[in-house]
Amino acid sequence: MRTLLTLLCSFFFYCSVGQSLNIMPYPQSVELKKGKFELDAGFTLSLEGATSERLEFGASRWLRRLDERTGLFFQQEFITPDPKINGALKITIQRKGEVILGEKESYRLSIHPGSIKIYAETDLGALHGLETLIQLLQADHNGYFFPCLEIKDQPRFPWRGLMIDVARHFQPVEVIKRNLNAMAAVKMNVLHLHLSDDQGFRVESKVYPKLHEDASDGLYFTQVQIQEIIHYADRLGIRVYPEFDVPGHATAILTAYPALGSAPGPYQLQKNAGIFDPTLNPTIEETYIFLDRLFTEMAGLFPDEYFHIGGDENEGLHWSQNDSIQMFMKKHGFRDQHELQGYFTGRMLESLGAAGKKIVGWDEILHPGLPKEAVIHSWRGWEYMSKAAKEGYSTILSKGFYIDLMKPAAAHYLNDPLPPGHDLPSTETQYILGGEATMWSELVTPLTIDSRIWPRTAAIAERLWSPAQVNDVADMYARLGHVSLRLEEVGSMHIRNQAVIMRNLAAGQSTVALKNLLDVVEPMKGYTRNPGGTMYTMYSPYTLFADAATADAPAAREFNALVEKYLSRPGLTNREEIITYLELWKENHEKLLPVIHASPILKEVENLSYHLSMLAGHTLNILTSPSVNTLKQYEQTAELLHKAREQGGRTELQVVTSMERIIKSHTNKIEAPYIQGKIKIDGDLSEWQNSSWGYFMPGKSEPHKDTCFYALQWDEENLYLAFRMQNTEIAVENAGKTHTPIENMGLNLLIDRTAGMLGGQQKEAGSNPVESLGSTDTRDNPKNKKHGKALTQHFLVTRAKVVNDFDGHGSNPGKAYHMECILKWTDLGKVPKRHELLGLHLQLDELGIYLDYPHYKGESPADQQLVTAISELVGLD
């Protein structure tokens, strides 16, 4: 009970003060106290108890950082165990820590008005305590200070890594060192160097010198440089271990030693990204002799106990085409190539085991009989991690931490090696060691790599260090901005190098308008920027507009948050802030045009800039118009919204959806007359003829001419909806059956005074003012299960019929259907005021047309027609 109470208190404290302490990763336990420790030029630091060269170096470095930030000219220079110094900051450790998996990293930090103390079992913990302390530095009109508090902290996971791929684009020593500095600042403790792939072999081999001479384009680490990196990382408390990817991704190795290949050579280094066929031959002893000698050499170079052998993405084409390999498989009873790779992995285990190493490999190495000391590195996610853990294998997660995909920090932050609701017992969760952010380098160079790693990886560092309940995205972003500046302070160039690229792009012109555009775009996500891996080569220019753009476009994120608040709480005063942004973007294109004309390299973003300007102006007009807008205006906006979503310079605008929401909130409204008498529900719908009807007509690009009409009326007790779809194919196939849309159909309806997103989506965003209403049948609707209560309320279809009294020219001319629905206001929990305008969004149910219908893959032409019609109705593309 005491433990539960402590956790609850710690969590309550985090929620209440998290934004006031700009710490990342956030500690396990924080207790604020009254008062502050004020800094002055006489500040000193002393070491007590045991010490180490690592701690002396780290403490000296920390003091210089503090001095550089405050400008107080501290007189103490290098920190050594000097009994004459009674420091205001005292660091006490029990022993020097080993930079190995599972070493103690906990610490306690106490700040009082007259003293600061850090206690840790090892110097590794003390270094973490120093990083927390420097993040706590604050200032007021009296000067710099640390707030008084007590912190008890330890990591949630022991493996908190960053993988840097130096094979595709080589990253020199200085790049590795500055990223090690940033890793230490956020308490990451593993650097994984991906040293070989199809594009290059990047470390000197004295045993097989052709590897670096013939398969590196002259770009590789010497063995002295590797030792330099390892020594530097050790001082920061960071392990370094290598990856040499085999048996696939082996083009570089085979370029130097083609006789080891599964197909006849010659081979040459790949210049594009992708998965390639060259694969080591696992059936000849020469392969194992070569790898045994090479890996023994590399094992001596890297002292860490772990050694990554890759093992991923071997599609086995060259194996299947090699008759001798097929005969070998048959002789040994291997049923498939996965079993053959298992044989290969077993031979690697023997070789590396003799060199004192434990192997790490990607998901694919897991096979029956794999020794339990192997670590499974999961790039395919929880299914493979949990399978490995259940079988007794240690495992680390990278799926969801692929930072090269340019997803926002929030996507990585909510990705957990032990996801909420997992089914692993404690006897198996012990095998979940943590995770690694993965920086694959197909599209990065030393100029851009920092901006692709930081600051988002700090959010991953927090996920791997902090308690699972520290997961508030808004608070994370608030702290991430501060941490980003601290990362620059330790050498990261993620902010600086964007300005370098901008200045080069602008060719001597002002970069202000260019920066305004960059702040609302992000590079195309996933692998869409480089489709098929063939648009770019290893020697393409990586100094373009997309290379200056970053994930989490700052102005876009702020604007989107403003719109979210505005639509969920219209009474807020942030409307003027939204207008300021819209006015800025409306005028920005004219300011950027001279820069584009002076620098043809920017021609690729001219349309992007133009569409931002046009859409911002249109949104501004609608937002500031004193009159009630109509659906007709929204129809006129549809093409502009579509154009604004097109990529420009391999980047995409990140504010289009928010502007669309504003447009909808002011246009997708119809009059809903209040009536005294109740509408009859057993007539022929003639009572609706004098109602105000909203309508939809599809875009000009659609081949059909469907039209949807709908109207609202209401009284004190009920809401009434009449719905008419005209000229639509009536028969719809579903699960092999043909029926009309009115059979077994529910209607998802959002009565939304802000006319925002569909109910399920808006509920996820936390701003749904009124619950969404859905089909009464929830048994086979996965979306109902996903969104729970929001889609399971009763909505009564009181009348529905197919009619043939319209002239039309669709696929089934003259046909339409009518529906009338009724809902009690008590089901919604609120009643609108008289004469109020109501926003309305509709969505058909039970036909596979759910919240994700823009991606619906129905094969029937009728399905496609209905999907298009409903998609246009709710204003989504």
N, C-alpha and C positions, 0 to 999 in steps of 0.2 A: 504493500500500500504506500509506503514511504517513497519507493522508487517511482511509482505511478504519479504521486503528487509532485515529486521533483520534476518529472518530465513535463507535466501539465504546467507547472509554474515557469519552467524554462521556455516552453512554447508560448505561453501568455506574454512573457517578457519580450520574446523575439517579436511577436506581433505588435507590441505596443511601442518598442523603441528601435525596431530594426532599421527604419529609415534614418534614425539619428546617428547611427554608427555605421560609417561607410567601410565596413569590413567585408572582405571576400577572400576565402570562404568564411561563412559566418560560424562562430565558435559553438561548441556543444553547450556551454553554459555561460551566461553573462549576468552579472549582478551590478547594476549601477549604484554608485554611492554619491553622497554629497561632496562637493569640492572639486578641486582640480590641481594638478601638478603644473606649476608655471615654469617655463624654460627661461634660462638666462645664459650668459656667456660662461658662467662658472660650472655648467653641467659637466659631470664626469661619469664614467662607467667603470665598474670593477668586476673582476671575476673571482668567485669563491669556490672552494671545494676543488674538484678535479677540473682539468682543462684539456684543451687539445689545440693543435695548430688550426684545425677547421674552425673552431669557435673563436680563436683569436683573430683569424682572418675575417670571419663573418662579422664579429663585433666591431672591428676597425672599419670595415666597409660600411656597416650600418651607421656608425657615428658620422662618417663623411657625408652620407646621404642626408642625414638629419641636418647637418651643418649647411649643406648646399640648399636645402629647402628653407631653412630659417635665416641664414645669413648672420648667425650669431658669433662666428669666429671662435669656436671652441678651441681651447688650448691643448687639449689632449689629442695626441696623434695616433700612435699604434697601441692597441689594447694588449697588454700582457698581464700575467698574474703578479701584480705589484702590491704587496701588503701595505705600502704607504698610502695607497689611494683608497679612500672610503667613498666609493661612487654613489651618486644619487640614484643611479641604476645599478643594481646588484644582480648578477647572473650566477646561479648556483646549479651545477650539474654533478651527477654521481660518477659518470664515466664517459669515455669517448664512444660514440655509436658506430656500428658497422653499417655501411651502405649496402644493405641486403634486404631482401623481402622479409617483412615481419618484424623489423627492428622497432623498438619503442620510439614513438614520435610525439608523445603527449607532453604538455607543459601547463604550468599555472602562471598567470600574470596578475600581479596585485599593484594597483596604482593608488597611492595615498598622497595627500597634499605635500608631504616632505620627502617621499621616497617612492621608488619603483623597484619591484622585485620580480624576477623570472626564475622559476624553479622547474627543472626537468631532469629526468633520469639520464638522458643522453644529450650530447651537444646538438643532435638533430632536432630534438624537441625545443631546445633553447633557440635555435635559428628560426623555427616556426613562431616562437613567441616574439622574437624581434620583428618579424614581418607583420604580425598583428599589431604590435605597438606602434610601428611607424605609420600604419594605416589609421591609427586613432588620433594622430596629430590634428589639432584644431587651432583656430585663432580667433581672437576678438580684439577690441580696441586696446587692450592692455598688452597684447603680444601672443605668443604661441603657448599652448598648454596641452596636456593630456587629461581627459576626464577621469575622475576617480572611479574605480570599478574593480571587480574580481572576475577573472576568466579562468575556467577550467576547460581544457580543450584536448581532443584527440581525434584522429581520423576515423571515419566510418569504414573505409576500405584501405587496405595496405598497398594496393597497386593503383597509382594515379598517374597515368602516363600520357605522353605525346609522341606519336610516331611522325617522323619527318622523312619523306621519301626524297633521297638525293640521287636516285637513279635516273628519273625522267629529266628533271632539271637539277643540275648539280648545285648544292648550297655550300659555299665555302665556310671555313672555320669561323670567321667573324659572325656569320649568320647564325651558326649553331650556338655560339657563345651568348649572343644577345637574347636568343630564345631560351637558353638555360637560365639566364638572369630572370626573365619573365616567369618561367616555370617556378623558380624558387620563391618569387614574390607571392604566388598563389598556392604554395605548398604542394606542388606536383613533385613526384619523386622518381619518375622513370622516363628516360629518353630512349626511344626505340628508333634506331637508324636503319632505314630500308636501303640497303647498299647495292643491290643488284637487281636488274630486271631486263626486259627486252631492249631497253634504250641505252644501257650502260652498266659497267662494273666499276664501282667507285672507291676502291681501296687498294693500295699497293700490296701486291703479293710477291714476296721474294722467292717463293717456291714455284709459282706459275706466273712469271712476269708478263706473259702475253695478255693476261687478263686486264691489267691496267695500261699496257702499252698499246694493244690493238682493239680493246673493247671499251674505251672510256672517252674517246675524242680528246684525250689529254687532260681531262678534268676528273681528278680523283684526290682522295686523302692519302698522303704519305703515312707510313706507320707512325712516324714521329708526331704527325698532326693528330692521329687517332689517340695517341697517348696524351697529347696535350688536352684534347677534348675531355677524355676520361678523368684526368687529374682536375681539370677545372670544374667538372660536374661533381666530383667527389667533395670538393670544398663547399659546394652548395647543398650537399646531402642528396644528390641525384644519381641513381643508377643509370648506366648506359649499356645497352645490349644490342647486338647486331641482328640483321636479317639478311640471309642470302637465300633467295627464292628458288626452290627446286621441288620437283623435277620440271615443272612448267615455268613460264616466264624466264626462259633460259637462253634467249637469243644472244645476249651479250657473252655468256660463257661459251656458247657454241661458235660465235664469231671468232673467238680466240682458239678454241679446241674443237673443231667440227667433227672429229672422229667419235666424240661422245654422244652425238645426236642420234635420234631415232629415224631420221631420214637423211639421205645423202646431202652433203653441203654443196657449194659453200653457203655460209650464212653471212648476213650483214645486219648491223644495228638498225632497229626500227626507228623511224622518224615520226611516227604517229602514235596516238594512244590506242588502246584496245587490248584484246586478247588474241594472242598469236599462237601458231601451231608448234614452233620449235620446242622440243622436249628432250630431256636427257633420256638415254637408253637405259632402262632399269634392269636389263637382262645380261649386260656384259660386265665383267669384273673390272674392266678399265674405268668404268664410271665410279665405282666404289673406291678404287685405289686413288683416283683423282680427288674425290670429295673428302676422303679420309685425310689425305695430306693437306688439302686446302683448309678444311675445317679445324684440323689440329693447329695449323698456323694461326688461324683467326681466333681460335679459342684461347691461345696464349696471348693474343693481343688485347682481347676483351676479358677482364677478370670476372665480370658478373657471371653468376652460376647458370643463367638462362641464355639460350641460343635459339633464334627463330629460324626455322627452315622453310617458311612459306607454305608450300603445298597446295595453294589455291588455284582455281580456274584452269586446271589441266583437262582440256576437253578431249585429249587422247586421239586426235586425228592421225598423227604420225605413228602412234602405237597400233592403231587399227589397220594402217596401211603397210605395216612392216611384218612380213611373213615369219621372220625368225622370232619376233616378239609374240606373235600369235601362237607359234609352236611352243614357246616357253610357257605361256599361260596354260595351254592345254596339258603340257607335261606336269606342271605343278598343281593342276586342278583349280586354277583361278577362274571363277565364273564370269568375272567382268573386270574392267579396268580399275574399278575402285579397290578390288582385292589385290590387284597388281601394285597399285600405289601403296596399299597397306604393307606389302612386302618391302617396297622401297623405303617407307618410313621406318620399318623395323631395322633395316640395315643402317639407317641414319642414327637411330637410337643407340645401336651398338657402338658406332664410331664416336659419337659425341659423348656417350657414357664413359668410354675409355679416356676421353679428354676431360672428364670431370664436369660435364655439362648436362643440364636438363633441357629438353627441347620444348619450344613453343611452336605451334603451327596453327594455321587457319582452320576453320570448321572441318574442311575436307579430310584432315588427317585422322579424324576419329573413326576407328574401325575396331571390330572385335579383336581382342588380344593386345591392343595398344597398352603399354605399361602405364600404371597410374601416375607416375611422376611427370608425365607429359602435361603441358598446359594447353588448353584449347582456346584459341583466340577467335572469338565469334564476330564475323562480319555479316552473318545472316540473321542474328537476333536471338530473342529469348528462347525460341523453340530449341535451338541448338545448344544454348547455354544450359538450359534446364536439363536437357538430355544428358549432357556431359556431367553435370553435377550429380544427377541421379545415379550415374554409373561410377561416381567416385573420382572424377577428374576435376582438377582445378581449372577455372575458366575466367577469362576476362572479356569484357564487352567493348566492341567498337561500332556495331550497328547503332545508328542514331547519333553517333559522335563523328561522322564523316564531315569535317568542317570544310573540306574542299567543295562540297555541294552547295555552299553559300546559302544555307538555310538560316533563319534567324536564331539568335541565342536562345529564345524561349523554347524552340523545338528541341534543342540539345538539353536544356535545363530540366525539362520534364521527362527526359529519357533516363531510366534508372536501371542499373544492373540487377536490382531486386525490385521489380515493379510492384505497385500496390496490388494487393489481392493475389500475389503469387502463391503457389501451392507447395513450395518446398519447405520441409521441416528444418529445424535448426541443425540437425545432423548433416543436412545437405547444403544449407546456405553457407556453411563454412568454406565451401569450395568456390564460392563467388568472390574472387579476389579484388575485383574493381573493374577498371576500364581504361581505354586509351582513346584520346582524340587522334584522328588520323588525317595527316596533311599530305595527301597524294599530290604530286607536283606536275601533273601534265600541263596545267595552265598557270603555273606560278614560276617566278624567277626570284633571285635575291632581292630585286627591287620591290616585289609585291607580296612576298610570302608572309611578312609580318602582319599585313592587313587582312590576310586570309586566316591567320591563326588567332590574332588578338583584336578586340578584347573578348570575343565569344568564348574562347577556351577557358577564360576565368570562370564562366558560368558552369562549364563542365567540371572544372576543378572543385567548385563548391558542391556540385552533385556528388562527387566522389569523396569529399571530406565531411561535409556537414550532415546533421541529422536529416532523415528523410522528410520530416515535417517542415523543414525550411524549404518551402517550394512556392512562395508567393512571387509570381512573375513580375508584377509591377514593382515590388520592392527590389527584386533582383536588378531590374533595369535601372532603378534609381541609384543603386550602389555601383553598378557596372560603369556608369559614366565617370565616377570618381576614380575607380580602379584603373580605368583606361589611361588616365593621366599619370598615375603612379607607375604603370607599365612603361610608359614613354620615359619616365624618369630613370628607369634602370636600363634603358638602351633600346627598347623596342621602337621600330620605325613605322609602326602601323598608321600613325597620324601624319608624320613628316613626309613620308614618301607619296602620299596622295597629292600633296601640294607640289611635289617635284613633277609628277606626271601631268598635273594640270598646267603647270607653267610651260612644260614642253608642248602640250597640246595647243595652248593658246598662242604660241609663237610670238611672245612679246606683248600680246594684248592683255587687258584686264581679265582676271579669272573669276570675278565676282559672279557674273551671270552663269558661267560654267559651273561654279560651286553650287549655285541655287538649283540647277538641274540635277547635279550629282546627288544632292541631299534628298531627292525624292525618287531615285532609281536604285535598282539593285541588279547585279549580273543575273542572267538567266539561270534558273535553279537546276540542280541535278546535273545531268549530262547534256542538257538541251543547248548550252552555249556552243558545244563542240559535237554536233550530231555525228554519231558513228565513229567519233574519234579522228575524223579525216579532215575537218575544216582547218584545223591547226596542225602544224608539225612542231617538232622540238625547236625549230629555228624560226618560227613565226614571230612577228612582233608582239610583245606583251607589254606595250606601252600605250594602249589604246584607251578609249573612254571606259570600256568595261573593266579595264584593269585599275582604273582610278575609283570606280564604284565599289561599294562594300555592301555586305549584308547588314540588315538593320539600318536602312537609310534613316538618318536621324530626324530630318524634318518630316518625313513621311510617318514615322512612328509617333511623333508628337501630334501631328495633324490628325491621324487616325484616332488617337486617344481623345482629342478634343471633340471630334465628331461623335464618338461613342457616348461621351458624357452629354453632349448637346441633345442627341436623339433620345437618350434614356431619361434625361432630366431637362426638359425644355426651358425650365425656369432659370437655369444657370446663365451666368453672364459671359460665358466663353464664346458666345456668338461673335463678338467683335474680334477675338483672336482668330477664329476661323476666317472671317472676312479679311483680316490682315494677310493671312497666307494666300488666300485666293487672289487678292489684289497683286501680291508679289509675283505669283506665277502667271497671272494674266499679262503683266507688263514685261516679264523676263525674256520672252522670245525676241522682241524687238531689240533688246539690249545684247542678246547673244548673237544675233545675225551678223554683225560686223566681225565678230571673232570667228564665226564659221567661214565667212567669206575670205578672211585673211589666212585661214588655216584649213585647207581642203580635207585634212585628216578627220575633221569634225563634221563633214558633210553627212556622215552616217547617222547623226543624231538630230538633223534639222527637222525632220517630220515629228520625231518624238517631242522636241521642244515646242513645235507648232501645236500639236494636239494637246499638250499640257496647257498651253496658253488659251486655246479655244475652249477646252472643257472647263477650265477655271473661270473664264469669263461667263460662260453659260450658267455654271453653278452659282456664281456671284449674283447674276441677274435674278435667278429664281429665288435665291435665299433672301435678297433684299427687296423683292417685289411686294408691294402692299396688298396686291389682289390675290385672290385664291386662284391657283394654277389648276390646269386640267390635265387629264391623261393625254390629251392631244399633244401637249408640250413635251411630255415624256417620250412619246413616239418619235418626235422630231429629234430627240437627244440620242436615240438608240444607236444610230450610225456613228455619231461622234464618240460614244462610249466604246464602240467596237474598235474604231481606229486608235483610240488612246490605249487600248490593250495590246496593240502590236508592238513588237520589240523594235528597238532602235539602237544601233551600235552594240548589239548583243546584250542589251539591258532592257528592263521593263519598269514602267511607272508603278509606284506602290501606293498611289493615292486615288486611283480611279474608282475603286469600290466605295470608298468613303464619300467621294463626290456623288457617285450614283445613289448612295443612301440619302444624301441631302436632297437630291433631285426628287427621289421617290417620296421623301417625307413632305415635300411641298407640291407634288403633282399627282401622286397616286392616291387621290382622295375623291370621294364622291359624296354628294349630299345624301344624308340618311334621314328623311323626314320623320319627325315624331308624330305619331297618330294617337288619337284618343280611343277609337274603337279598334277592336282586334280584327286582323285580317282573316278572312275565311280561308281555310286550308283544304276545302273539298270542292273548290270551283275549278274553273278552266284557266286560271292565271290572268283573267281579264282585269282583275283589280289592280294589276301592276302596270297597266298601260300608261298611266299618267305619272309614273314614278320617274325619278332621275336615274338614268342608266349610265353606268360606266361601260367602257367598251375597249376592246383590243383588236387590232388588225396586225397580221404578221408583217415582218420586214419585206422590202421589195425583192430581196434575194430569194425568198421562199417561193416554190412553184405553186403552192395552193393558195386559196383566197379565203381561208377560214376567218370567221369573225366571232368573238365572244362578247356577250352582253351580260351585265349583272347589275343588280340594284339591291339596296338595303332599305328596310323600314324597321321601326322599333317602337315599342310602347314601354310602359313601366315594368312589364313582366317578361316580354320576349323580344328577341332579335329575329327578324325574318330576312331571308336571302332568296332572291330569285336569280337563276343562273341559266343562260341559254347559249349553247354552242351551235353555230350555224354552218352548214356546208361541210361538215366533218364526216369522214368515214365512220360509220356507226359500229360496224362489226369489228371487234378487237380481239386478237388472239392472245391468250394467256395460258401458259402451261399446257399447250396443246388443245385448249378448248376455245370455242368461239362464243362470245356473248356480247351483249351491248354494254356500253359503259355504265348504264344505270343499274345493272345487276350487281349485287354485293358490293356496291360502291360506297365509300365514305368520302368525306370532303374535308381536307385540312384547311382551316380558316383561321387567320390571325386578324382580329379586330385590334388595330394598333393606332393609337392616337399620334404616334410619331412616324407611322408608316415605315418601319424599319425592315429588317430582314425577316425571312420566314421564321416561324415560331421555334423550330428546333435549333436553327443556327443562332438565333438571337438569344435563346435561353442559354446556350453555351457561352455566349459573350457576356452574360450576366445582366442583360438590360431588357428582357422581355416584359413589357408593362402588363400584358394580358396573356394568359396561357393559350397555347395553340390547341385547336380542337381537331380530333382525328376520327378515323374509322372506329366503329364499335367492335370490330373484329381485330384482335391483336395477335392472334395465334401464330400467323405465318409472316408477320411483318417485322423484319429485323430492325427497322428504324424505330418502330414503337418500343422495342426492347432497349434500344440504345438510348432513346430520349425519355423513356419511362413515362411518368404521369403526364407529361406535356402533350403526348399524342394518343392518350387513351380515354379522353372524356367523350361522353355521348353527344353525338350531333345527329339529330333526327331528320332524315329525308322524308318529307311528308307527301310530296307528289313528284313524279318523274314520268315523262313520256317522250317517245319519239314522235316528231311531227314532220309533215311533208308539205307545208304550206309556204315555203320560201323559194324564191327563184335563186338559183345558185350556179356556180361553175366550178365546184371542187371535184374531188374524185368520185363523189356520189351526189350529184347535183340535186338541190331541192330539199335535202334532208337536214334535220337538226334535232337536238333534244333539249327539253326543258327540265329543270329541277327546281323544287322549292324546298327550303330547309328552315327549320325553326330551332331556336335554342333559348333556354331560360337564362336570364341574366344571373340568376343565383348560381348557375354552374360556373360563371366567370368570376363571381365574387365581387363584382362592381357594376354600376349602372352609369352610363354616360349622361352628361347634362343635356337638356333640351337644346335643339338647334346646333348641336355639335357635329363637326365633320368627322367621319371615321375613315381611317385608312384600311384598305382591304387587299389581302393577297390570297390567292387560291392555289390549290394543288390537288390533283386527282390522286386517289389512293387505290390500292389493291390491283394495280396493273404494272407494278414494278417501277412506278414513276414516283420516286420518293425525293428526299432532299438532295440526292445526288443525281437527279435526272439529267443534268447536262452531259453526264458521262454514260447515260443509259445505252445499252447495246442491243436493243430490240431488233429482231430480224424482219418482222412483219412491216410492210409499208404503212399499214394503219398505225402500228406502234410508233413508227418514226414520225408520222404526221401528227399524232396526238402529243408526243413528246415536244415537238417543235412548237405546237400551238400553246401548250401549257407553259413551256419555258418562256415564250414571248409574253405570255399573259402576266407572269410575275416579274418580267423585266430582266431576266438573266440570259447570258449567252452561253 
